[in-house]
Amino acid sequence: MGRGPDGQAGLRPGVWLLATAAGQPVGALIGHVSDDRGWVDYLGVLAPCRGSGVGAALLRHSFATFTGRRARHVILNVDAENTTGATALYERAGLRVINRWDLWERLLGSLPR
């Protein structure tokens, strides 16, 4: 749920994009708009297709869609240490780091005494 451009509460459709090559899916982006921000929730490109422009095309298309829905900013989260090249893709698309944080995890089942 969110608010539309008229300020009324209601269901706001998400942004679902699918990239294909030779009729086969090769990448997808799922996002949504909240207030004046477009959020890229998930972006994935099949490993053999990475570096071919699929991710960049999905991002550009999402930016246009977000703009059409009156978003003024686009935001996404990324694991800065991933090895897929995602951070370089985002920088080439014009995104910049605005915040960093640590995520802590603990395996349960062997709790200290």
N, C-alpha and C positions, 0 to 999 in steps of 0.2 A: 504494500500500500504506500502511497505517496500523495503528493499534491500536484495536480496538473497546472498548466500555465494560467488557468483561471483561478487558482488557489483552492479549488475544490478537491476534497479527498476522494480517492478512488484507485482502482487498479491501474498501475502504470506498466505498460508492456515493456518487457526487457528487449535487449538488443541481442539477436542471435544471428551470427553470420557463419556461413559455410563456404570454404574455398574448395573448388574441385579442379582436377586435371584429368583429361581423358575420361570424364564422367565419374571419376572416383574421388571421394573426399580426401583432401590432403591437409586441411587445417580448419580450425574453428575458433570463433571468439564469442564469448558470452559476456554481456555487460548490462548495465542499467543506469538510469538517470535518477539522481536524488538531489532535490533542490536545484542548485546551479552547477552540479558536478556530474560528469559522465564517469562511470566506474567501469574499468575493464576488470571483470571478475576472473575470467579464465581466457587464456590464449594458448593454443597448442598447434604445432605444425609437425607432421610426421617427419621423423629423423631424415629420411632420404630427400626430403623436399626443403629442408632448412637451408638458408642461404640463397634461395632462389627468388626471394621477394614476396613469398606468400604471406608471411607475418606482417611485413610492411604494408602490403595491400589491405589486409584485414584491419590493421590499425587505422590507416587513412580512411577506409570506409566507415569505421566506427566513429572517428572524429567528425565526419560529415553528418552522420546520423545523430550524434550527440548535439551538434550545433543546431540541427533541425529541430531538436527537442529543447532548445534554449539553454543548453548547458554552456557555461563559460569556461570551465576547466575540465580536464580529464585526469583521472587518478588511477593508479594501479599499484599493487604490491608485488615485490619480486624477491626471491632469495638471491641476494647479491653474489653468492658463491656458486650458483648453478653453472653447469658447464655447457649449456645449450647455446650460449651466445645471446641470450635474451637481453641482458643489460645493454650490450652494444646496440642491439636493435632498437631498444627504447630510446637510447641517446640519439641515434640517427633519426628517429621519428620526432625529435624535438622535446622529449620528456627530460626532466631533470630531477635529481634527488632533492626532496624537501625535508625528509625525516628518515632517521635510521633507528633501529631498536634491536635488542637481543631477545631471542626466544629461548626459554629454558625448558628442558625436558628431563624427566626422570623415569626410568624403567621401574614399574611396580612389580612386586613379587619378591623383592629382596630388600626389604626396608631395614634401615639401620636400627640397632637396638639402643 
